[in-house]
Protein backbone atom coordinates (compact mmCIF):
# COMPACT_ATOMS: atom_id res chain seq x y z
CA UNK A 1 0.00 0.00 0.00
CA UNK A 2 1.67 3.24 -1.10
CA UNK A 3 1.75 6.59 0.62
CA UNK A 4 -0.80 8.05 -1.76
CA UNK A 5 -3.45 5.55 -0.70
CA UNK A 6 -3.70 6.68 2.92
CA UNK A 7 -4.56 10.25 3.85
CA UNK A 8 -2.73 11.85 6.75
CA UNK A 9 -5.83 13.76 7.84
CA UNK A 10 -8.44 11.40 9.25
CA UNK A 11 -12.02 12.38 10.12
CA UNK A 12 -12.57 11.40 13.72
CA UNK A 13 -15.65 9.30 12.96
CA UNK A 14 -14.26 7.55 9.86
CA UNK A 15 -13.99 4.30 11.79
CA UNK A 16 -16.62 4.12 14.49
CA UNK A 17 -14.81 2.28 17.28
CA UNK A 18 -14.29 5.10 19.76
CA UNK A 19 -15.94 4.18 23.04
CA UNK A 20 -18.81 6.28 24.32
CA UNK A 21 -16.93 6.45 27.62
CA UNK A 22 -13.97 8.11 25.90
CA UNK A 23 -16.31 10.58 24.18
CA UNK A 24 -17.99 11.46 27.46
CA UNK A 25 -14.72 11.91 29.32
CA UNK A 26 -13.30 14.13 26.60
CA UNK A 27 -16.43 16.29 26.60
CA UNK A 28 -16.26 16.77 30.38
CA UNK A 29 -12.56 17.62 30.24
CA UNK A 30 -13.08 20.17 27.45
CA UNK A 31 -15.82 21.76 29.57
CA UNK A 32 -13.51 21.98 32.60
CA UNK A 33 -10.17 23.81 32.57
CA UNK A 34 -7.96 21.43 30.56
CA UNK A 35 -4.98 23.77 30.49
CA UNK A 36 -4.88 23.78 34.28
CA UNK A 37 -5.70 20.10 34.67
CA UNK A 38 -3.08 18.84 32.21
CA UNK A 39 -0.59 21.59 32.98
CA UNK A 40 0.54 19.78 36.11
CA UNK A 41 1.55 16.60 34.32
CA UNK A 42 5.15 15.45 34.66
CA UNK A 43 7.39 13.40 32.43
CA UNK A 44 10.87 12.02 32.76
CA UNK A 45 13.32 9.99 30.73
CA UNK A 46 15.78 7.19 31.41
CA UNK A 47 18.13 6.47 28.52
CA UNK A 48 20.57 3.54 28.54
CA UNK A 49 23.80 3.64 26.52
CA UNK A 50 26.75 1.27 26.31
CA UNK A 51 30.24 2.71 26.53
CA UNK A 52 32.16 1.27 23.58
CA UNK A 53 35.95 1.10 23.21
CA UNK A 54 37.68 2.34 20.03
CA UNK A 55 37.95 -1.24 18.74
CA UNK A 56 34.15 -1.51 18.70
CA UNK A 57 33.85 -3.86 21.69
CA UNK A 58 32.12 -3.11 24.97
CA UNK A 59 34.31 -1.06 27.32
CA UNK A 60 36.25 -2.87 30.04
CA UNK A 61 36.92 0.37 31.94
CA UNK A 62 35.09 0.93 35.22
CA UNK A 63 32.39 3.57 35.56
CA UNK A 64 34.31 6.89 35.64
CA UNK A 65 34.80 8.25 39.16
CA UNK A 66 34.14 11.79 37.94
CA UNK A 67 30.58 10.80 37.04
CA UNK A 68 29.77 10.06 40.67
CA UNK A 69 28.54 7.02 42.55
CA UNK A 70 26.45 4.68 40.44
CA UNK A 71 24.64 3.69 43.66
CA UNK A 72 23.40 7.13 44.65
CA UNK A 73 23.75 9.60 41.75
CA UNK A 74 20.26 10.83 40.80
CA UNK A 75 21.00 11.55 37.13
CA UNK A 76 23.87 9.33 35.92
CA UNK A 77 24.19 5.70 36.97
CA UNK A 78 24.73 2.25 35.46
CA UNK A 79 22.25 -0.40 34.46
CA UNK A 80 23.30 -4.04 34.12
CA UNK A 81 26.93 -3.60 33.18
CA UNK A 82 29.72 -1.41 34.50
CA UNK A 83 29.91 -0.19 30.89
CA UNK A 84 26.18 0.50 30.53
CA UNK A 85 25.36 4.08 31.46
CA UNK A 86 21.87 5.14 32.43
CA UNK A 87 20.93 8.80 32.05
CA UNK A 88 18.00 9.92 34.21
CA UNK A 89 16.10 13.19 34.10
CA UNK A 90 14.07 14.51 37.03
CA UNK A 91 10.29 14.79 36.53
CA UNK A 92 9.78 17.84 34.31
CA UNK A 93 6.85 19.73 32.79
CA UNK A 94 7.62 19.47 29.08
CA UNK A 95 9.35 17.29 26.52
CA UNK A 96 11.67 20.20 25.68
CA UNK A 97 12.84 20.44 29.29
CA UNK A 98 13.44 16.70 29.52
CA UNK A 99 15.52 16.62 26.34
CA UNK A 100 17.53 19.67 27.39
CA UNK A 101 18.45 17.94 30.64
CA UNK A 102 19.31 14.72 28.78
CA UNK A 103 21.42 16.71 26.33
CA UNK A 104 23.36 18.34 29.17
CA UNK A 105 24.13 14.99 30.81
CA UNK A 106 25.38 13.54 27.52
CA UNK A 107 27.70 16.49 26.98
CA UNK A 108 28.95 16.10 30.56
CA UNK A 109 29.68 12.39 30.09
CA UNK A 110 31.69 12.99 26.94
CA UNK A 111 34.05 15.13 29.04
CA UNK A 112 34.96 12.04 31.07
CA UNK A 113 35.03 8.96 28.81
CA UNK A 114 38.08 9.73 26.70
CA UNK A 115 38.04 8.08 23.29
CA UNK A 116 35.05 5.88 24.05
CA UNK A 117 31.70 6.13 22.26
CA UNK A 118 28.17 6.12 23.63
CA UNK A 119 26.55 3.41 21.52
CA UNK A 120 23.63 4.97 19.65
CA UNK A 121 21.46 1.87 19.12
CA UNK A 122 19.36 -0.47 21.23
CA UNK A 123 21.05 -3.66 20.03
CA UNK A 124 24.65 -3.79 21.26
CA UNK A 125 28.06 -3.40 19.69
CA UNK A 126 30.46 -6.29 19.04
CA UNK A 127 30.45 -8.70 21.98
CA UNK A 128 33.18 -11.23 22.70
CA UNK A 129 30.94 -13.64 24.58
CA UNK A 130 29.42 -13.61 28.06
CA UNK A 131 32.63 -12.97 29.98
CA UNK A 132 33.37 -9.79 28.02
CA UNK A 133 30.49 -8.01 29.78
CA UNK A 134 31.53 -6.61 33.19
CA UNK A 135 28.71 -6.71 35.77
CA UNK A 136 28.05 -3.36 37.46
CA UNK A 137 29.59 -2.67 40.87
CA UNK A 138 27.99 -0.48 43.53
CA UNK A 139 30.47 -0.37 46.39
CA UNK A 140 30.79 -2.39 49.57
CA UNK A 141 27.52 -1.52 51.32
CA UNK A 142 24.77 -4.10 51.78
CA UNK A 143 22.38 -2.26 49.39
CA UNK A 144 25.18 -1.89 46.84
CA UNK A 145 26.20 -5.54 47.04
CA UNK A 146 22.54 -6.58 46.73
CA UNK A 147 22.30 -4.70 43.42
CA UNK A 148 25.44 -6.48 42.21
CA UNK A 149 24.27 -9.96 43.30
CA UNK A 150 20.92 -9.38 41.61
CA UNK A 151 22.82 -8.81 38.36
CA UNK A 152 24.83 -11.98 38.94
CA UNK A 153 21.52 -13.79 39.19
CA UNK A 154 20.37 -12.34 35.89
CA UNK A 155 23.56 -13.64 34.30
CA UNK A 156 23.01 -17.16 35.63
CA UNK A 157 19.35 -17.15 34.61
CA UNK A 158 19.35 -15.41 31.24
CA UNK A 159 22.96 -14.77 30.29
CA UNK A 160 24.83 -11.48 30.32
CA UNK A 161 24.42 -10.77 26.63
CA UNK A 162 20.66 -10.37 26.95
CA UNK A 163 21.18 -7.71 29.62
CA UNK A 164 23.08 -5.20 27.45
CA UNK A 165 20.17 -4.40 25.15
CA UNK A 166 19.44 -0.70 25.68
CA UNK A 167 16.22 1.30 25.58
CA UNK A 168 14.49 4.50 26.58
CA UNK A 169 12.01 4.58 29.44
CA UNK A 170 9.34 7.27 29.47
CA UNK A 171 7.90 8.21 32.88
CA UNK A 172 4.47 9.86 32.94
CA UNK A 173 2.19 11.21 35.65
CA UNK A 174 -0.73 13.59 36.08
CA UNK A 175 -1.27 16.09 38.88
CA UNK A 176 -3.37 15.75 42.02
CA UNK A 177 -5.61 18.51 40.61
CA UNK A 178 -6.29 16.39 37.54
CA UNK A 179 -7.05 13.29 39.63
CA UNK A 180 -9.37 15.18 41.98
CA UNK A 181 -11.34 16.65 39.07
CA UNK A 182 -11.37 13.40 37.11
CA UNK A 183 -12.62 11.46 40.16
CA UNK A 184 -15.40 14.02 40.64
CA UNK A 185 -16.37 13.78 36.98
CA UNK A 186 -16.47 9.98 37.25
CA UNK A 187 -18.55 10.26 40.45
CA UNK A 188 -16.17 7.78 42.08
CA UNK A 189 -16.25 7.50 45.87
CA UNK A 190 -12.93 5.75 46.38
CA UNK A 191 -10.08 7.59 48.05
CA UNK A 192 -8.00 9.72 45.70
CA UNK A 193 -5.08 7.31 46.11
CA UNK A 194 -7.17 4.26 45.20
CA UNK A 195 -8.90 6.01 42.32
CA UNK A 196 -5.58 7.21 40.90
CA UNK A 197 -3.99 3.76 41.23
CA UNK A 198 -6.83 1.91 39.54
CA UNK A 199 -7.00 4.53 36.78
CA UNK A 200 -3.30 4.05 36.12
CA UNK A 201 -3.90 0.30 35.90
CA UNK A 202 -6.58 0.96 33.30
CA UNK A 203 -3.95 2.94 31.38
CA UNK A 204 -1.52 0.01 31.66
CA UNK A 205 -4.05 -2.51 30.34
CA UNK A 206 -4.77 -0.30 27.33
CA UNK A 207 -1.07 0.25 26.77
CA UNK A 208 -0.75 -3.51 26.52
CA UNK A 209 -3.66 -3.67 24.08
CA UNK A 210 -2.45 -0.87 21.82
CA UNK A 211 1.27 -0.75 22.61
CA UNK A 212 2.19 -2.57 19.40
CA UNK A 213 1.69 0.84 17.74
CA UNK A 214 4.76 2.16 19.58
CA UNK A 215 6.85 -0.67 18.14
CA UNK A 216 5.57 0.10 14.65
CA UNK A 217 6.08 3.87 14.78
CA UNK A 218 9.22 4.04 16.94
CA UNK A 219 10.88 0.63 16.64
CA UNK A 220 14.48 1.17 15.53
CA UNK A 221 16.15 -2.22 15.93
CA UNK A 222 15.53 -4.23 12.72
CA UNK A 223 19.07 -5.69 12.63
CA UNK A 224 21.58 -7.22 15.03
CA UNK A 225 25.27 -8.05 15.09
CA UNK A 226 25.81 -11.81 14.93
CA UNK A 227 28.03 -11.58 18.01
CA UNK A 228 24.83 -10.86 19.99
CA UNK A 229 23.46 -14.25 18.95
CA UNK A 230 26.64 -15.89 20.33
CA UNK A 231 26.37 -18.87 18.01
CA UNK A 232 22.67 -19.52 18.64
CA UNK A 233 20.51 -20.47 15.67
CA UNK A 234 18.04 -17.94 14.30
CA UNK A 235 15.40 -17.76 11.60
CA UNK A 236 16.45 -14.20 10.76
CA UNK A 237 18.04 -13.89 7.30
CA UNK A 238 21.60 -12.65 6.87
CA UNK A 239 22.30 -9.09 5.80
CA UNK A 240 25.95 -10.06 5.43
CA UNK A 241 28.45 -12.31 7.20
CA UNK A 242 28.23 -10.24 10.39
CA UNK A 243 24.58 -9.10 10.57
CA UNK A 244 21.14 -10.70 10.77
CA UNK A 245 17.99 -8.67 10.20
CA UNK A 246 14.25 -8.80 9.69
CA UNK A 247 13.16 -7.44 6.29
CA UNK A 248 9.94 -6.10 7.87
CA UNK A 249 11.14 -6.04 11.51
CA UNK A 250 10.54 -2.98 13.66
CA UNK A 251 12.00 -3.88 17.07
CA UNK A 252 14.10 -7.00 17.50
CA UNK A 253 14.74 -5.64 21.00
CA UNK A 254 11.09 -6.34 21.87
CA UNK A 255 10.93 -9.66 19.98
CA UNK A 256 11.72 -13.19 21.09
CA UNK A 257 15.45 -12.60 20.60
CA UNK A 258 15.29 -9.69 23.04
CA UNK A 259 14.71 -9.62 26.78
CA UNK A 260 11.66 -11.68 27.74
CA UNK A 261 10.28 -13.41 30.85
CA UNK A 262 10.82 -16.98 29.70
CA UNK A 263 10.01 -18.46 33.09
CA UNK A 264 6.57 -16.92 33.48
CA UNK A 265 4.68 -19.20 31.10
CA UNK A 266 6.57 -22.31 32.23
CA UNK A 267 6.00 -21.65 35.92
CA UNK A 268 2.31 -20.78 35.61
CA UNK A 269 2.74 -17.54 37.56
CA UNK A 270 1.12 -14.76 35.53
CA UNK A 271 1.41 -11.19 36.70
CA UNK A 272 -2.08 -9.69 36.68
CA UNK A 273 -2.89 -6.07 35.79
CA UNK A 274 -6.61 -6.08 36.50
CA UNK A 275 -6.16 -4.20 39.78
CA UNK A 276 -3.40 -2.97 42.06
CA UNK A 277 -4.22 -5.69 44.62
CA UNK A 278 -4.04 -8.47 42.01
CA UNK A 279 -0.82 -7.06 40.59
CA UNK A 280 0.84 -6.97 44.02
CA UNK A 281 -0.42 -10.45 44.91
CA UNK A 282 0.74 -12.06 41.65
CA UNK A 283 4.12 -10.32 41.66
CA UNK A 284 4.66 -11.17 45.34
CA UNK A 285 3.85 -14.81 44.60
CA UNK A 286 6.43 -14.87 41.80
CA UNK A 287 9.11 -13.44 44.12
CA UNK A 288 8.30 -16.00 46.83
CA UNK A 289 7.87 -19.20 44.80
CA UNK A 290 10.97 -21.39 44.32
CA UNK A 291 11.74 -22.56 40.78
CA UNK A 292 13.65 -25.88 40.42
CA UNK A 293 16.01 -24.78 37.59
CA UNK A 294 17.10 -21.80 39.72
CA UNK A 295 17.44 -23.98 42.80
CA UNK A 296 19.93 -26.07 40.82
CA UNK A 297 22.02 -22.94 40.21
CA UNK A 298 22.34 -22.43 43.93
CA UNK A 299 22.05 -19.21 45.89
CA UNK A 300 25.16 -19.05 48.06
CA UNK A 301 27.76 -21.55 46.92
CA UNK A 302 30.51 -21.58 49.51
CA UNK A 303 31.00 -17.91 50.31
CA UNK A 304 29.96 -16.77 46.82
CA UNK A 305 26.47 -15.46 46.06
CA UNK A 306 25.19 -16.48 42.63
CA UNK A 307 21.72 -14.94 43.00
CA UNK A 308 19.56 -13.33 45.66
CA UNK A 309 17.28 -16.37 45.92
CA UNK A 310 16.07 -19.29 43.81
CA UNK A 311 12.54 -17.98 43.23
CA UNK A 312 10.78 -17.39 39.92
CA UNK A 313 11.77 -13.74 40.27
CA UNK A 314 14.59 -12.64 42.56
CA UNK A 315 12.94 -9.24 43.06
CA UNK A 316 10.04 -7.41 41.42
CA UNK A 317 12.24 -5.57 38.90
CA UNK A 318 13.23 -8.83 37.26
CA UNK A 319 9.79 -9.01 35.68
CA UNK A 320 10.13 -7.42 32.25
CA UNK A 321 7.06 -5.73 30.82
CA UNK A 322 6.15 -2.87 28.49
CA UNK A 323 4.97 -0.69 31.37
CA UNK A 324 5.41 -0.68 35.13
CA UNK A 325 3.33 1.07 37.81
CA UNK A 326 5.76 2.97 40.04
CA UNK A 327 5.92 4.34 43.56
CA UNK A 328 9.42 5.31 44.72
CA UNK A 329 10.47 3.06 47.63
CA UNK A 330 11.56 4.64 50.90
CA UNK A 331 14.99 3.34 51.83
CA UNK A 332 15.16 -0.41 51.24
CA UNK A 333 11.38 -0.78 51.01
CA UNK A 334 10.22 -3.46 48.56
CA UNK A 335 8.49 -1.97 45.48
CA UNK A 336 5.29 -3.95 46.03
CA UNK A 337 5.06 -2.65 49.60
CA UNK A 338 5.58 0.91 48.38
CA UNK A 339 2.72 0.44 45.89
CA UNK A 340 0.45 -1.12 48.50
CA UNK A 341 1.09 1.63 51.03
CA UNK A 342 1.06 4.74 48.82
CA UNK A 343 -0.45 3.64 45.51
CA UNK A 344 0.78 4.33 41.99
CA UNK A 345 2.59 7.66 41.60
CA UNK A 346 3.51 7.34 37.91
CA UNK A 347 3.87 4.83 35.10
CA UNK A 348 7.06 3.85 33.29
CA UNK A 349 6.81 3.01 29.58
CA UNK A 350 9.68 0.69 28.64
CA UNK A 351 9.06 -0.26 25.00
CA UNK A 352 10.74 2.67 23.21
CA UNK A 353 13.82 1.77 21.17
CA UNK A 354 16.81 4.09 20.96
CA UNK A 355 16.69 5.76 17.56
CA UNK A 356 20.24 5.59 16.11
CA UNK A 357 19.36 8.42 13.74
CA UNK A 358 19.02 10.90 16.64
CA UNK A 359 21.83 12.03 18.99
CA UNK A 360 19.66 11.62 22.09
CA UNK A 361 17.92 8.52 20.73
CA UNK A 362 14.52 10.22 20.90
CA UNK A 363 12.88 13.43 19.68
CA UNK A 364 10.60 16.07 21.16
CA UNK A 365 7.89 15.13 18.69
CA UNK A 366 8.09 11.50 19.79
CA UNK A 367 7.68 12.44 23.43
CA UNK A 368 4.67 14.64 22.70
CA UNK A 369 3.07 11.82 20.77
CA UNK A 370 3.67 9.49 23.72
CA UNK A 371 2.02 11.98 26.09
CA UNK A 372 -1.07 12.01 23.88
CA UNK A 373 -1.01 8.23 23.42
CA UNK A 374 -0.79 7.53 27.16
CA UNK A 375 -3.59 10.05 27.78
CA UNK A 376 -5.69 8.11 25.27
CA UNK A 377 -4.89 4.86 27.09
CA UNK A 378 -5.99 6.49 30.36
CA UNK A 379 -9.27 7.99 29.11
CA UNK A 380 -10.45 5.06 26.99
CA UNK A 381 -12.47 2.37 28.72
CA UNK A 382 -10.25 -0.46 29.90
CA UNK A 383 -11.99 -3.71 30.85
CA UNK A 384 -10.07 -6.45 32.68
CA UNK A 385 -7.77 -8.72 30.71
CA UNK A 386 -8.50 -12.44 30.47
CA UNK A 387 -6.18 -15.24 29.35
CA UNK A 388 -7.40 -15.13 25.76
CA UNK A 389 -6.78 -11.40 25.38
CA UNK A 390 -3.39 -11.66 27.10
CA UNK A 391 -2.36 -14.20 24.48
CA UNK A 392 -3.58 -11.93 21.67
CA UNK A 393 -1.60 -9.04 23.18
CA UNK A 394 1.58 -11.15 23.28
CA UNK A 395 1.00 -12.44 19.75
CA UNK A 396 0.33 -8.95 18.34
CA UNK A 397 3.47 -7.54 19.94
CA UNK A 398 5.62 -10.35 18.57
CA UNK A 399 4.13 -10.01 15.09
CA UNK A 400 4.75 -6.26 14.98
CA UNK A 401 8.25 -6.57 16.44
CA UNK A 402 9.29 -9.14 13.82
CA UNK A 403 7.15 -8.23 10.78
CA UNK A 404 5.43 -4.92 11.56
CA UNK A 405 6.11 -3.30 8.17
CA UNK A 406 4.75 -6.24 6.19
CA UNK A 407 1.82 -4.65 4.27
CA UNK A 408 -0.18 -7.88 4.64
CA UNK A 409 0.16 -8.06 8.44
CA UNK A 410 -3.13 -8.69 10.27
CA UNK A 411 -3.62 -8.28 14.04
CA UNK A 412 -6.25 -9.73 16.36
CA UNK A 413 -8.66 -8.15 18.83
CA UNK A 414 -10.81 -9.63 21.57
CA UNK A 415 -14.32 -10.51 20.35
CA UNK A 416 -13.78 -8.52 17.14
CA UNK A 417 -12.68 -9.48 13.64
CA UNK A 418 -8.98 -9.44 12.85
CA UNK A 419 -7.90 -6.45 10.76
CA UNK A 420 -4.81 -5.09 9.00
CA UNK A 421 -2.33 -3.30 11.21
CA UNK A 422 -2.57 -0.05 9.26
CA UNK A 423 -6.37 0.10 9.56
CA UNK A 424 -6.21 -0.40 13.33
CA UNK A 425 -3.37 2.11 13.60
CA UNK A 426 -5.39 4.62 11.59
CA UNK A 427 -8.28 4.12 14.01
CA UNK A 428 -6.07 4.86 17.03
CA UNK A 429 -4.56 7.94 15.43
CA UNK A 430 -8.09 9.20 14.78
CA UNK A 431 -8.84 8.85 18.47
CA UNK A 432 -5.78 10.90 19.39
CA UNK A 433 -6.96 14.01 17.52
CA UNK A 434 -9.26 15.42 20.24
CA UNK A 435 -6.70 14.50 22.91
CA UNK A 436 -4.06 16.52 21.08
CA UNK A 437 -6.56 19.39 20.91
CA UNK A 438 -6.86 19.20 24.70
CA UNK A 439 -3.10 19.26 25.18
CA UNK A 440 -2.69 22.09 22.66
CA UNK A 441 -5.01 24.50 24.46
CA UNK A 442 -2.97 27.65 25.11
CA UNK A 443 -0.24 26.59 22.65
CA UNK A 444 -0.11 28.83 19.58
CA UNK A 445 1.85 26.43 17.36
CA UNK A 446 -0.25 23.35 18.32
CA UNK A 447 2.77 21.10 18.95
CA UNK A 448 0.72 18.01 19.86
CA UNK A 449 -1.32 18.18 16.68
CA UNK A 450 1.96 18.53 14.78
CA UNK A 451 3.40 15.48 16.54
CA UNK A 452 0.30 13.48 15.63
CA UNK A 453 0.43 14.67 12.01
CA UNK A 454 4.04 13.50 11.80
CA UNK A 455 3.06 9.99 12.88
CA UNK A 456 0.12 10.00 10.47
CA UNK A 457 2.65 10.58 7.71
CA UNK A 458 4.80 7.73 9.01
CA UNK A 459 1.78 5.44 8.97
CA UNK A 460 1.03 6.50 5.40
CA UNK A 461 4.58 5.71 4.31
CA UNK A 462 6.24 2.81 6.18
CA UNK A 463 9.60 3.76 4.63
CA UNK A 464 9.59 6.71 7.06
CA UNK A 465 9.61 4.49 10.15
CA UNK A 466 12.94 4.46 12.05
CA UNK A 467 13.32 0.72 11.41
CA UNK A 468 12.96 1.16 7.64
CA UNK A 469 15.27 4.17 7.66
CA UNK A 470 17.93 2.21 9.54
CA UNK A 471 17.87 -0.59 6.96
CA UNK A 472 17.90 1.97 4.15
CA UNK A 473 21.03 3.56 5.64
CA UNK A 474 22.72 0.16 5.81
CA UNK A 475 21.84 -0.64 2.20
CA UNK A 476 22.83 2.78 0.88
CA UNK A 477 26.21 2.73 2.61
CA UNK A 478 26.83 -0.96 2.03
CA UNK A 479 27.64 -1.27 5.73
CA UNK A 480 26.43 -3.89 8.18
CA UNK A 481 24.66 -3.09 11.43
CA UNK A 482 27.80 -2.63 13.53
CA UNK A 483 29.59 -0.34 11.08
CA UNK A 484 26.48 1.72 10.38
CA UNK A 485 25.63 2.12 14.08
CA UNK A 486 29.23 2.99 14.94
CA UNK A 487 29.31 5.66 12.24
CA UNK A 488 26.11 7.17 13.62
CA UNK A 489 27.48 7.00 17.17
CA UNK A 490 30.62 8.84 16.06
CA UNK A 491 28.44 11.54 14.48
CA UNK A 492 26.57 11.87 17.77
CA UNK A 493 29.83 12.25 19.69
CA UNK A 494 30.89 15.09 17.38
CA UNK A 495 27.47 16.69 17.87
CA UNK A 496 27.86 16.72 21.66
CA UNK A 497 31.55 17.67 21.70
CA UNK A 498 30.93 20.61 19.38
CA UNK A 499 28.67 22.16 22.02
CA UNK A 500 30.63 22.42 25.28
CA UNK A 501 28.58 22.38 28.45
CA UNK A 502 28.09 25.75 30.14
CA UNK A 503 30.23 26.32 33.24
CA UNK A 504 27.24 26.46 35.58
CA UNK A 505 25.98 23.10 34.30
CA UNK A 506 29.42 21.56 34.71
CA UNK A 507 29.34 22.78 38.30
CA UNK A 508 25.81 21.42 38.78
CA UNK A 509 26.87 17.91 37.77
CA UNK A 510 30.16 18.12 39.68
CA UNK A 511 28.27 18.94 42.88
CA UNK A 512 25.80 16.11 42.21
CA UNK A 513 28.73 13.68 41.77
CA UNK A 514 30.37 14.88 44.99
CA UNK A 515 27.10 14.49 46.93
CA UNK A 516 26.62 11.00 45.52
CA UNK A 517 30.04 9.82 46.75
CA UNK A 518 29.31 11.32 50.16
CA UNK A 519 25.96 9.51 50.28
CA UNK A 520 27.60 6.21 49.31
CA UNK A 521 30.15 6.57 52.11
CA UNK A 522 27.35 7.28 54.59
CA UNK A 523 25.43 4.20 53.47
CA UNK A 524 28.53 2.04 53.78
CA UNK A 525 29.27 3.43 57.25
CA UNK A 526 25.70 2.72 58.36
CA UNK A 527 25.91 -1.03 57.66
CA UNK A 528 25.40 -2.76 61.01
CA UNK A 529 24.61 -6.35 60.00
CA UNK A 530 26.26 -8.98 57.77
CA UNK A 531 24.94 -9.22 54.21
CA UNK A 532 23.19 -12.53 54.90
CA UNK A 533 21.12 -10.92 57.64
CA UNK A 534 20.50 -7.79 55.57
CA UNK A 535 19.08 -9.94 52.77
CA UNK A 536 16.95 -11.93 55.18
CA UNK A 537 15.49 -8.74 56.64
CA UNK A 538 14.81 -7.32 53.17
CA UNK A 539 12.75 -10.31 52.05
CA UNK A 540 10.99 -10.57 55.43
CA UNK A 541 9.30 -7.18 54.91
CA UNK A 542 5.52 -7.41 55.03
Secondary structure, DSSP 8 states (H G I E B T S, - for coil): --GGGS-SS--TTSS----HHHHHHHHHHHHS-HHHHHHT-EEEEEEEEEEE-TTSBB--S---GGG--TTT-SSEEE-SBTTEEEEE---BSSHHHHHHHHHHHHHHHTTTSTT-EE--SSS-SB---GGGS-B----SSHHHHHHHHHHHHHHHHH-SGGGG---EEEEEE--HHHHHHHHHHHT--S-HHHHHHHHHHHHHHHHHHHTHHHHHHH--B-EEEHHHHTT---SSEEEETTEEE-TT-SBGGGSTTS---HHHHHHT-----SSHHHHHHHHHHHHHSB-HHHHHH-SEETTEES-S-SBS-SSGGGS--SEEEE---STT--HHHHHHHH---EEEEEEE---TTSTTSS-HHHHHHHHHHHHHHHHS------HHHHHHHHHHHHHHHHHTT-TT-EEEETTEEEEEHHHHHHHHHHHHHHHHHHHHTT-TT-HHHHHHHHHHHHHH-GGGSHHHHHHHHHHHHT--HHHHHHHHHHHHHHHHHTS---HHHHHHHHHHHHHHHHHHHHHHHH--S-HHHHHHHHHT--
